[in-house]
Amino acid sequence: MPWYIWLIMFAVLGSIVGSLLLLRSTARKIPLTEEQKQRIAERNARLDAEDAKEAKR
């Protein structure tokens, strides 16, 4: 392959890796209260139960 194709491939790869590293460094946890965590757990349990019912059909 010509040299400029290799250059383009390295630029694309560098762009992808750089974007992923930037995304990882800017990610942060969302602070939730205990009440919010409990509501999320209840909702997940309810949805799992509904999915199990539908899977049995």
C-alpha positions as CSV (number, residue, x, y, z in Angstrom):
1,M,0.0,0.0,0.0
2,P,1.2,3.5,-0.6
3,W,2.5,5.6,2.3
4,Y,-0.4,8.0,2.3
5,I,-2.9,5.1,2.9
6,W,-0.9,4.1,6.0
7,L,-0.9,7.8,7.1
8,I,-4.7,7.9,6.7
9,M,-5.1,4.6,8.6
10,F,-2.9,5.8,11.5
11,A,-4.8,9.1,11.6
12,V,-8.2,7.3,11.8
13,L,-7.0,4.9,14.4
14,G,-5.5,7.8,16.5
15,S,-8.7,9.7,16.2
16,I,-10.7,6.7,17.5
17,V,-8.4,5.9,20.3
18,G,-8.1,9.6,21.3
19,S,-11.9,10.0,21.4
20,L,-12.3,6.9,23.6
21,L,-9.7,8.1,26.0
22,L,-11.3,11.5,26.2
23,L,-14.7,9.9,26.8
24,R,-13.2,7.8,29.6
25,S,-11.5,10.7,31.3
26,T,-14.6,12.9,31.2
27,A,-17.0,10.2,32.5
28,R,-18.2,10.7,36.0
29,K,-20.5,8.9,38.4
30,I,-24.0,10.2,38.9
31,P,-24.6,10.8,42.6
32,L,-27.9,9.1,43.6
33,T,-29.7,9.2,46.9
34,E,-30.7,5.9,48.6
35,E,-34.3,6.6,47.7
36,Q,-33.4,6.9,44.0
37,K,-31.4,3.7,44.1
38,Q,-34.3,1.9,45.7
39,R,-36.7,3.1,43.1
40,I,-34.4,2.0,40.3
41,A,-34.0,-1.4,41.9
42,E,-37.8,-1.8,42.2
43,R,-38.3,-0.7,38.6
44,N,-35.7,-3.1,37.3
45,A,-37.3,-6.0,39.3
46,R,-40.7,-5.1,37.9
47,L,-39.4,-5.0,34.3
48,D,-37.5,-8.2,34.8
49,A,-40.7,-9.9,35.9
50,E,-42.6,-8.6,32.9
51,D,-39.8,-9.8,30.6
52,A,-39.9,-13.2,32.2
53,K,-43.7,-13.4,31.6
54,E,-43.3,-12.5,28.0
55,A,-40.5,-15.0,27.5
56,K,-42.8,-17.8,28.7
57,R,-45.4,-17.0,26.0
